[in-house]
Amino acid sequence: MTEVNTEYSDQKQILGHPQGLFYLFFAELWERFSFYGMRALLTLYMVNVIFEALAERDFATAAVYASYGSLVYASTVIGGKISDQILGMRNSIFLGGILMAIGHFVLAVENDMAFFLALSLIIVGNGFFKPNISTFVGTLYEKGDPKKDSGFTIFYMGINIGGWVAPLLCGWLAAKYGWHYGFGLAGIGMLTGLIVFWRGIKRNVFGARGLPPNEQVLDKKILGIKQGILVPVLAVISAPLIALLLASYKSIATEGIFGGQNIVNVIFQGIGIAVLAYLAYEMYRATLEERKKLFVAVLITVFMTIFWGFHELSGSVITLFAARNIDLEGIMSAAQTNSLNSMWIIILAIPISMMWTWLSKKNSNPRTPYKFGLGLLFAGISFYVLAISGASANANGLVPFAYLLLMYFLLSIGELFMSPVGLSKITDLSPKRIVAFMMGVWFLSSAFAFQIVGFIGKQLAIESTDKNVGGFDTLAIYTDGFMLIAKYALAAGLIVLVASPFIKKLMGKIH
């Protein structure tokens, strides 16, 4: 008689997937609503308000945006580790969500230091929230379950529904009533996500998943304080320190080893070295089979870093390009263009998910490395579209909106080839003892990517005292930059495709 695994078979199903998936779907939808609603406004708010008086406001904005983006994703490594060893996924999600909600509401305060404090609260909160809710999805499926990829794609669609609606609503509120109303709505979105997650727990749709490793760990005292209390206290205390780092955005030296870098850049490099050292230790103590798969997990994280380095320009350089060089009259605002990527993801997610399922039935579904190579090629083509857009500029130096729409269409296909597939594979390739940490490392790809974003943003920064600079004064700078990005992305895609047969062998039976 075959033994039934009740841990998975007892879950109620909706559309062939565990019921818990859909609670996580809506919780993440609202969390991403808050995150992307704020992000849609962030670059424009810094350029037009925080650094308005500076001729180098593009440069300053690029520096702060890069530091914020790097830290918001680097924090997931720490949050994932604390979840694995102390808090558990549920407690981490609640702690992170509360800190992020407070951060979004603080953004509604009209004060420069409040601005930096708000960003730091979002950074700390995201570190606890983001890796754990994604890992939670993986716990709903038995290892090797063919539905897991499509489950992550459905979850990924929830992320993008929030990412689609938020810039439209927050951008509209900011334009109609003021920046801080847009930021305030983002905070309400975060609270809504926490309520959905809490309802899922109350209805017991997650079973025993996501609990702390054991209650003794939470009760263990350090300096006379229980760890379950000490972790939230330290999280709150760290926020003002991070705010000071974000406010110190200027370069600490113009020459030498730290030339052109600020304090956050240097600290972040140290974090990267520490993570690599820990990964080397984990590989050393792993079995041969674990080591091969862990190496692939790290490798696909590197590929993802390259992709996100170009993709995340959407919240900075591409938003400024939209504001200064896209003919948006009667269509949408520059902030609202941040919704286009998510719009295409929503339209394409199910068809591409169905395509993978159909190809699997025919034993023709490409292995993960090939999908990553193709994803990078799509990214390269998307930036090539923006690079050639200048040839269609009107007398005011504005290019048709159709170029931006097509660019996001192609970039979104590349994203769907890589991100949800990679997200699923990280949970399969990682040893169980460090799966949340590895999910944090996966999001660290975005942290490193923001270093690329900051570098590109500084290179394409427009120096001008004119608040309304644009047209032909900026067009060539942007299009020439996009052409270089296209070349690098295409080259990276070809390299990954050539290396795919070797990577495929290391993955063993994992598809």
LUMKOLVEX-822413 format. One record per residue (C-alpha): x, y, z. Coordinates in steps of 0.5 Angstrom, whole numbers. Example, Ala and Ser with C-alpha at 12.3 -4.5 7.8 and 13.67 -1.06 7.14 Angstrom:
! LUMKOLVEX-822413
<pt x="25" y="-9" z="16"/>
<pt x="27" y="-2" z="14"/>
END
This chain:
! LUMKOLVEX-822413
<pt x="0" y="0" z="0"/>
<pt x="3" y="7" z="-2"/>
<pt x="3" y="12" z="4"/>
<pt x="0" y="18" z="3"/>
<pt x="3" y="25" z="5"/>
<pt x="-2" y="28" z="9"/>
<pt x="2" y="34" z="10"/>
<pt x="0" y="36" z="3"/>
<pt x="-6" y="32" z="1"/>
<pt x="-10" y="35" z="7"/>
<pt x="-9" y="42" z="4"/>
<pt x="-16" y="44" z="0"/>
<pt x="-15" y="46" z="-7"/>
<pt x="-17" y="52" z="-11"/>
<pt x="-16" y="51" z="-19"/>
<pt x="-12" y="45" z="-17"/>
<pt x="-7" y="49" z="-13"/>
<pt x="-7" y="49" z="-5"/>
<pt x="-12" y="54" z="-2"/>
<pt x="-6" y="58" z="2"/>
<pt x="-3" y="60" z="-5"/>
<pt x="-9" y="65" z="-6"/>
<pt x="-8" y="68" z="1"/>
<pt x="-1" y="69" z="0"/>
<pt x="-3" y="72" z="-7"/>
<pt x="-7" y="77" z="-4"/>
<pt x="-2" y="79" z="1"/>
<pt x="3" y="80" z="-3"/>
<pt x="-1" y="84" z="-8"/>
<pt x="-2" y="89" z="-3"/>
<pt x="5" y="89" z="-1"/>
<pt x="7" y="90" z="-8"/>
<pt x="2" y="95" z="-9"/>
<pt x="5" y="99" z="-3"/>
<pt x="12" y="98" z="-5"/>
<pt x="11" y="100" z="-13"/>
<pt x="6" y="106" z="-11"/>
<pt x="12" y="109" z="-7"/>
<pt x="17" y="107" z="-12"/>
<pt x="13" y="110" z="-18"/>
<pt x="14" y="117" z="-14"/>
<pt x="20" y="116" z="-11"/>
<pt x="25" y="119" z="-17"/>
<pt x="21" y="124" z="-19"/>
<pt x="20" y="126" z="-12"/>
<pt x="27" y="127" z="-11"/>
<pt x="28" y="131" z="-17"/>
<pt x="23" y="135" z="-16"/>
<pt x="22" y="136" z="-9"/>
<pt x="28" y="133" z="-5"/>
<pt x="34" y="136" z="-9"/>
<pt x="30" y="141" z="-13"/>
<pt x="35" y="146" z="-12"/>
<pt x="41" y="142" z="-14"/>
<pt x="44" y="143" z="-21"/>
<pt x="46" y="136" z="-20"/>
<pt x="40" y="133" z="-18"/>
<pt x="40" y="127" z="-23"/>
<pt x="46" y="125" z="-20"/>
<pt x="44" y="126" z="-13"/>
<pt x="37" y="122" z="-14"/>
<pt x="41" y="116" z="-18"/>
<pt x="46" y="116" z="-11"/>
<pt x="40" y="115" z="-6"/>
<pt x="36" y="111" z="-11"/>
<pt x="41" y="106" z="-12"/>
<pt x="43" y="106" z="-4"/>
<pt x="36" y="105" z="-2"/>
<pt x="35" y="99" z="-8"/>
<pt x="41" y="96" z="-6"/>
<pt x="39" y="96" z="2"/>
<pt x="32" y="94" z="1"/>
<pt x="34" y="88" z="-2"/>
<pt x="41" y="86" z="1"/>
<pt x="36" y="86" z="8"/>
<pt x="33" y="80" z="5"/>
<pt x="39" y="76" z="7"/>
<pt x="39" y="78" z="14"/>
<pt x="32" y="77" z="15"/>
<pt x="32" y="71" z="12"/>
<pt x="37" y="68" z="16"/>
<pt x="33" y="71" z="22"/>
<pt x="27" y="67" z="20"/>
<pt x="31" y="61" z="19"/>
<pt x="34" y="61" z="26"/>
<pt x="29" y="65" z="31"/>
<pt x="23" y="68" z="28"/>
<pt x="20" y="63" z="23"/>
<pt x="16" y="66" z="17"/>
<pt x="10" y="68" z="20"/>
<pt x="13" y="73" z="25"/>
<pt x="18" y="75" z="20"/>
<pt x="12" y="77" z="15"/>
<pt x="8" y="81" z="21"/>
<pt x="14" y="85" z="23"/>
<pt x="17" y="87" z="16"/>
<pt x="10" y="89" z="14"/>
<pt x="9" y="93" z="20"/>
<pt x="15" y="97" z="19"/>
<pt x="14" y="98" z="12"/>
<pt x="7" y="101" z="13"/>
<pt x="10" y="105" z="18"/>
<pt x="15" y="107" z="13"/>
<pt x="10" y="109" z="8"/>
<pt x="6" y="113" z="13"/>
<pt x="12" y="117" z="15"/>
<pt x="13" y="119" z="7"/>
<pt x="7" y="123" z="8"/>
<pt x="10" y="127" z="13"/>
<pt x="13" y="133" z="9"/>
<pt x="20" y="134" z="12"/>
<pt x="27" y="132" z="9"/>
<pt x="30" y="128" z="15"/>
<pt x="23" y="124" z="15"/>
<pt x="24" y="122" z="8"/>
<pt x="30" y="119" z="9"/>
<pt x="27" y="115" z="16"/>
<pt x="21" y="113" z="12"/>
<pt x="26" y="110" z="7"/>
<pt x="30" y="106" z="12"/>
<pt x="24" y="103" z="15"/>
<pt x="22" y="100" z="9"/>
<pt x="29" y="97" z="8"/>
<pt x="29" y="94" z="15"/>
<pt x="21" y="92" z="14"/>
<pt x="22" y="89" z="7"/>
<pt x="28" y="85" z="9"/>
<pt x="23" y="81" z="14"/>
<pt x="17" y="81" z="9"/>
<pt x="20" y="79" z="2"/>
<pt x="24" y="73" z="3"/>
<pt x="19" y="70" z="7"/>
<pt x="13" y="70" z="4"/>
<pt x="16" y="68" z="-3"/>
<pt x="19" y="62" z="1"/>
<pt x="12" y="61" z="4"/>
<pt x="9" y="59" z="-3"/>
<pt x="15" y="54" z="-4"/>
<pt x="13" y="50" z="3"/>
<pt x="6" y="49" z="0"/>
<pt x="8" y="44" z="-5"/>
<pt x="11" y="37" z="-5"/>
<pt x="18" y="37" z="-8"/>
<pt x="18" y="35" z="-15"/>
<pt x="11" y="37" z="-16"/>
<pt x="10" y="40" z="-23"/>
<pt x="5" y="45" z="-21"/>
<pt x="10" y="49" z="-17"/>
<pt x="12" y="53" z="-23"/>
<pt x="5" y="55" z="-25"/>
<pt x="4" y="56" z="-17"/>
<pt x="10" y="61" z="-17"/>
<pt x="7" y="64" z="-24"/>
<pt x="0" y="65" z="-21"/>
<pt x="4" y="68" z="-15"/>
<pt x="8" y="73" z="-19"/>
<pt x="2" y="75" z="-23"/>
<pt x="-1" y="78" z="-16"/>
<pt x="6" y="82" z="-15"/>
<pt x="4" y="85" z="-22"/>
<pt x="-3" y="86" z="-21"/>
<pt x="-1" y="91" z="-15"/>
<pt x="5" y="93" z="-19"/>
<pt x="0" y="95" z="-24"/>
<pt x="-5" y="99" z="-20"/>
<pt x="-1" y="102" z="-15"/>
<pt x="3" y="107" z="-20"/>
<pt x="-4" y="109" z="-23"/>
<pt x="-7" y="110" z="-17"/>
<pt x="-2" y="113" z="-13"/>
<pt x="1" y="117" z="-19"/>
<pt x="-6" y="120" z="-20"/>
<pt x="-7" y="122" z="-13"/>
<pt x="0" y="125" z="-13"/>
<pt x="-1" y="129" z="-19"/>
<pt x="-8" y="131" z="-16"/>
<pt x="-7" y="133" z="-9"/>
<pt x="0" y="132" z="-8"/>
<pt x="6" y="127" z="-7"/>
<pt x="4" y="125" z="0"/>
<pt x="-3" y="123" z="-1"/>
<pt x="0" y="118" z="-6"/>
<pt x="5" y="116" z="-1"/>
<pt x="0" y="115" z="4"/>
<pt x="-5" y="111" z="0"/>
<pt x="2" y="106" z="-1"/>
<pt x="1" y="105" z="7"/>
<pt x="-6" y="103" z="7"/>
<pt x="-4" y="98" z="1"/>
<pt x="1" y="95" z="6"/>
<pt x="-4" y="95" z="12"/>
<pt x="-9" y="91" z="7"/>
<pt x="-4" y="86" z="6"/>
<pt x="-2" y="84" z="13"/>
<pt x="-10" y="84" z="14"/>
<pt x="-11" y="78" z="9"/>
<pt x="-5" y="74" z="11"/>
<pt x="-8" y="75" z="18"/>
<pt x="-14" y="72" z="16"/>
<pt x="-11" y="66" z="12"/>
<pt x="-7" y="64" z="19"/>
<pt x="-14" y="65" z="23"/>
<pt x="-17" y="60" z="18"/>
<pt x="-12" y="55" z="18"/>
<pt x="-10" y="55" z="11"/>
<pt x="-3" y="54" z="12"/>
<pt x="-3" y="49" z="17"/>
<pt x="3" y="48" z="21"/>
<pt x="8" y="52" z="16"/>
<pt x="12" y="58" z="18"/>
<pt x="12" y="57" z="25"/>
<pt x="19" y="59" z="29"/>
<pt x="24" y="53" z="29"/>
<pt x="22" y="52" z="36"/>
<pt x="19" y="56" z="42"/>
<pt x="25" y="55" z="46"/>
<pt x="29" y="59" z="41"/>
<pt x="24" y="65" z="42"/>
<pt x="25" y="65" z="49"/>
<pt x="32" y="65" z="50"/>
<pt x="35" y="71" z="53"/>
<pt x="41" y="75" z="50"/>
<pt x="43" y="81" z="55"/>
<pt x="37" y="79" z="59"/>
<pt x="32" y="80" z="53"/>
<pt x="28" y="74" z="50"/>
<pt x="30" y="74" z="43"/>
<pt x="23" y="74" z="40"/>
<pt x="23" y="81" z="43"/>
<pt x="30" y="83" z="42"/>
<pt x="30" y="82" z="34"/>
<pt x="24" y="87" z="33"/>
<pt x="27" y="92" z="38"/>
<pt x="34" y="92" z="34"/>
<pt x="30" y="92" z="28"/>
<pt x="27" y="99" z="30"/>
<pt x="34" y="102" z="33"/>
<pt x="37" y="100" z="26"/>
<pt x="32" y="105" z="22"/>
<pt x="35" y="112" z="24"/>
<pt x="42" y="109" z="23"/>
<pt x="40" y="107" z="16"/>
<pt x="37" y="114" z="15"/>
<pt x="44" y="117" z="16"/>
<pt x="47" y="113" z="11"/>
<pt x="42" y="114" z="6"/>
<pt x="43" y="122" z="7"/>
<pt x="50" y="121" z="6"/>
<pt x="50" y="120" z="-1"/>
<pt x="56" y="124" z="-3"/>
<pt x="62" y="121" z="-5"/>
<pt x="67" y="120" z="0"/>
<pt x="73" y="121" z="-4"/>
<pt x="74" y="123" z="-11"/>
<pt x="80" y="118" z="-12"/>
<pt x="83" y="112" z="-9"/>
<pt x="80" y="105" z="-8"/>
<pt x="73" y="109" z="-5"/>
<pt x="73" y="114" z="-11"/>
<pt x="66" y="116" z="-13"/>
<pt x="63" y="112" z="-8"/>
<pt x="59" y="113" z="-2"/>
<pt x="59" y="110" z="5"/>
<pt x="53" y="105" z="3"/>
<pt x="57" y="103" z="-3"/>
<pt x="63" y="101" z="1"/>
<pt x="58" y="98" z="6"/>
<pt x="55" y="94" z="1"/>
<pt x="61" y="91" z="-2"/>
<pt x="63" y="89" z="5"/>
<pt x="56" y="85" z="6"/>
<pt x="57" y="82" z="-1"/>
<pt x="64" y="79" z="1"/>
<pt x="61" y="77" z="7"/>
<pt x="55" y="73" z="4"/>
<pt x="60" y="70" z="-1"/>
<pt x="64" y="67" z="5"/>
<pt x="58" y="64" z="8"/>
<pt x="56" y="61" z="1"/>
<pt x="63" y="58" z="1"/>
<pt x="63" y="55" z="8"/>
<pt x="56" y="52" z="6"/>
<pt x="59" y="49" z="0"/>
<pt x="65" y="46" z="4"/>
<pt x="60" y="43" z="9"/>
<pt x="55" y="40" z="3"/>
<pt x="55" y="34" z="0"/>
<pt x="57" y="33" z="-7"/>
<pt x="50" y="33" z="-10"/>
<pt x="48" y="39" z="-6"/>
<pt x="54" y="43" z="-8"/>
<pt x="53" y="42" z="-15"/>
<pt x="46" y="45" z="-14"/>
<pt x="48" y="50" z="-10"/>
<pt x="53" y="52" z="-15"/>
<pt x="47" y="53" z="-20"/>
<pt x="43" y="57" z="-15"/>
<pt x="49" y="62" z="-14"/>
<pt x="50" y="62" z="-22"/>
<pt x="43" y="63" z="-24"/>
<pt x="43" y="69" z="-18"/>
<pt x="48" y="72" z="-22"/>
<pt x="45" y="72" z="-29"/>
<pt x="39" y="75" z="-25"/>
<pt x="43" y="80" z="-23"/>
<pt x="45" y="82" z="-30"/>
<pt x="38" y="82" z="-32"/>
<pt x="35" y="86" z="-26"/>
<pt x="41" y="91" z="-27"/>
<pt x="38" y="93" z="-33"/>
<pt x="30" y="92" z="-31"/>
<pt x="30" y="96" z="-25"/>
<pt x="32" y="102" z="-29"/>
<pt x="25" y="103" z="-30"/>
<pt x="24" y="106" z="-23"/>
<pt x="30" y="111" z="-25"/>
<pt x="33" y="113" z="-32"/>
<pt x="27" y="110" z="-36"/>
<pt x="22" y="114" z="-31"/>
<pt x="26" y="121" z="-33"/>
<pt x="26" y="119" z="-40"/>
<pt x="19" y="118" z="-40"/>
<pt x="18" y="125" z="-37"/>
<pt x="23" y="129" z="-41"/>
<pt x="23" y="125" z="-48"/>
<pt x="16" y="121" z="-49"/>
<pt x="10" y="124" z="-51"/>
<pt x="5" y="122" z="-46"/>
<pt x="0" y="128" z="-47"/>
<pt x="-7" y="125" z="-46"/>
<pt x="-4" y="118" z="-44"/>
<pt x="-1" y="118" z="-37"/>
<pt x="4" y="121" z="-33"/>
<pt x="11" y="119" z="-32"/>
<pt x="10" y="116" z="-25"/>
<pt x="4" y="112" z="-28"/>
<pt x="9" y="109" z="-34"/>
<pt x="11" y="105" z="-28"/>
<pt x="5" y="101" z="-29"/>
<pt x="7" y="98" z="-36"/>
<pt x="11" y="93" z="-34"/>
<pt x="6" y="90" z="-29"/>
<pt x="1" y="91" z="-34"/>
<pt x="4" y="86" z="-39"/>
<pt x="6" y="81" z="-34"/>
<pt x="-1" y="81" z="-32"/>
<pt x="-3" y="80" z="-40"/>
<pt x="3" y="75" z="-41"/>
<pt x="3" y="71" z="-35"/>
<pt x="-2" y="66" z="-36"/>
<pt x="-1" y="65" z="-43"/>
<pt x="7" y="64" z="-42"/>
<pt x="5" y="59" z="-36"/>
<pt x="0" y="55" z="-40"/>
<pt x="6" y="55" z="-46"/>
<pt x="11" y="52" z="-41"/>
<pt x="6" y="46" z="-39"/>
<pt x="4" y="45" z="-46"/>
<pt x="11" y="44" z="-47"/>
<pt x="12" y="40" z="-41"/>
<pt x="7" y="35" z="-44"/>
<pt x="11" y="34" z="-50"/>
<pt x="18" y="34" z="-47"/>
<pt x="20" y="40" z="-50"/>
<pt x="20" y="45" z="-44"/>
<pt x="27" y="49" z="-44"/>
<pt x="31" y="47" z="-38"/>
<pt x="32" y="53" z="-33"/>
<pt x="39" y="56" z="-36"/>
<pt x="36" y="56" z="-43"/>
<pt x="30" y="60" z="-41"/>
<pt x="35" y="65" z="-37"/>
<pt x="39" y="66" z="-44"/>
<pt x="33" y="68" z="-48"/>
<pt x="30" y="72" z="-42"/>
<pt x="37" y="76" z="-43"/>
<pt x="36" y="77" z="-50"/>
<pt x="29" y="80" z="-50"/>
<pt x="32" y="85" z="-45"/>
<pt x="37" y="87" z="-50"/>
<pt x="32" y="88" z="-56"/>
<pt x="28" y="92" z="-51"/>
<pt x="33" y="97" z="-50"/>
<pt x="35" y="97" z="-57"/>
<pt x="28" y="99" z="-58"/>
<pt x="29" y="105" z="-54"/>
<pt x="35" y="107" z="-57"/>
<pt x="33" y="107" z="-64"/>
<pt x="27" y="111" z="-62"/>
<pt x="30" y="118" z="-62"/>
<pt x="30" y="117" z="-70"/>
<pt x="22" y="118" z="-69"/>
<pt x="22" y="125" z="-65"/>
<pt x="18" y="130" z="-66"/>
<pt x="20" y="138" z="-66"/>
<pt x="20" y="138" z="-59"/>
<pt x="25" y="132" z="-58"/>
<pt x="19" y="128" z="-56"/>
<pt x="18" y="120" z="-58"/>
<pt x="12" y="117" z="-59"/>
<pt x="9" y="113" z="-53"/>
<pt x="9" y="106" z="-57"/>
<pt x="16" y="106" z="-57"/>
<pt x="16" y="105" z="-49"/>
<pt x="10" y="101" z="-49"/>
<pt x="14" y="96" z="-54"/>
<pt x="20" y="96" z="-50"/>
<pt x="16" y="94" z="-44"/>
<pt x="13" y="89" z="-47"/>
<pt x="19" y="85" z="-49"/>
<pt x="22" y="87" z="-43"/>
<pt x="16" y="83" z="-39"/>
<pt x="17" y="77" z="-43"/>
<pt x="24" y="77" z="-41"/>
<pt x="22" y="77" z="-34"/>
<pt x="17" y="72" z="-35"/>
<pt x="22" y="67" z="-38"/>
<pt x="27" y="69" z="-32"/>
<pt x="24" y="71" z="-25"/>
<pt x="18" y="66" z="-23"/>
<pt x="22" y="60" z="-26"/>
<pt x="28" y="62" z="-22"/>
<pt x="24" y="64" z="-16"/>
<pt x="22" y="57" z="-16"/>
<pt x="28" y="53" z="-18"/>
<pt x="32" y="57" z="-12"/>
<pt x="27" y="53" z="-7"/>
<pt x="29" y="46" z="-11"/>
<pt x="36" y="47" z="-11"/>
<pt x="38" y="50" z="-4"/>
<pt x="39" y="45" z="2"/>
<pt x="33" y="45" z="6"/>
<pt x="37" y="48" z="12"/>
<pt x="38" y="55" z="9"/>
<pt x="33" y="55" z="4"/>
<pt x="30" y="62" z="7"/>
<pt x="37" y="65" z="7"/>
<pt x="38" y="63" z="0"/>
<pt x="32" y="66" z="-2"/>
<pt x="35" y="72" z="1"/>
<pt x="41" y="71" z="-3"/>
<pt x="36" y="71" z="-9"/>
<pt x="33" y="78" z="-8"/>
<pt x="41" y="80" z="-6"/>
<pt x="41" y="80" z="-14"/>
<pt x="37" y="86" z="-14"/>
<pt x="41" y="89" z="-9"/>
<pt x="47" y="88" z="-13"/>
<pt x="43" y="90" z="-19"/>
<pt x="42" y="97" z="-16"/>
<pt x="49" y="98" z="-16"/>
<pt x="49" y="97" z="-23"/>
<pt x="43" y="102" z="-23"/>
<pt x="46" y="107" z="-19"/>
<pt x="52" y="107" z="-24"/>
<pt x="48" y="108" z="-30"/>
<pt x="44" y="113" z="-27"/>
<pt x="50" y="117" z="-25"/>
<pt x="53" y="116" z="-32"/>
<pt x="46" y="119" z="-36"/>
<pt x="45" y="124" z="-30"/>
<pt x="43" y="131" z="-33"/>
<pt x="46" y="137" z="-30"/>
<pt x="42" y="143" z="-31"/>
<pt x="38" y="148" z="-26"/>
<pt x="32" y="148" z="-31"/>
<pt x="27" y="144" z="-27"/>
<pt x="23" y="143" z="-34"/>
<pt x="29" y="140" z="-38"/>
<pt x="28" y="135" z="-43"/>
<pt x="27" y="135" z="-51"/>
<pt x="33" y="135" z="-55"/>
<pt x="37" y="137" z="-49"/>
<pt x="37" y="130" z="-46"/>
<pt x="34" y="126" z="-52"/>
<pt x="41" y="123" z="-55"/>
<pt x="44" y="122" z="-48"/>
<pt x="39" y="117" z="-46"/>
<pt x="38" y="114" z="-53"/>
<pt x="46" y="113" z="-53"/>
<pt x="46" y="110" z="-46"/>
<pt x="40" y="105" z="-48"/>
<pt x="44" y="103" z="-54"/>
<pt x="50" y="101" z="-50"/>
<pt x="45" y="97" z="-45"/>
<pt x="42" y="93" z="-51"/>
<pt x="49" y="91" z="-53"/>
<pt x="51" y="88" z="-46"/>
<pt x="45" y="85" z="-45"/>
<pt x="45" y="81" z="-52"/>
<pt x="52" y="79" z="-50"/>
<pt x="50" y="76" z="-44"/>
<pt x="44" y="73" z="-46"/>
<pt x="49" y="69" z="-52"/>
<pt x="54" y="67" z="-46"/>
<pt x="49" y="64" z="-42"/>
<pt x="46" y="60" z="-48"/>
<pt x="53" y="57" z="-50"/>
<pt x="54" y="55" z="-42"/>
<pt x="47" y="52" z="-41"/>
<pt x="49" y="45" z="-43"/>
<pt x="54" y="45" z="-37"/>
<pt x="49" y="48" z="-32"/>
<pt x="44" y="43" z="-34"/>
<pt x="48" y="37" z="-32"/>
<pt x="50" y="40" z="-25"/>
<pt x="42" y="41" z="-24"/>
<pt x="41" y="33" z="-25"/>
<pt x="34" y="32" z="-25"/>
<pt x="31" y="39" z="-23"/>
<pt x="28" y="42" z="-29"/>
END
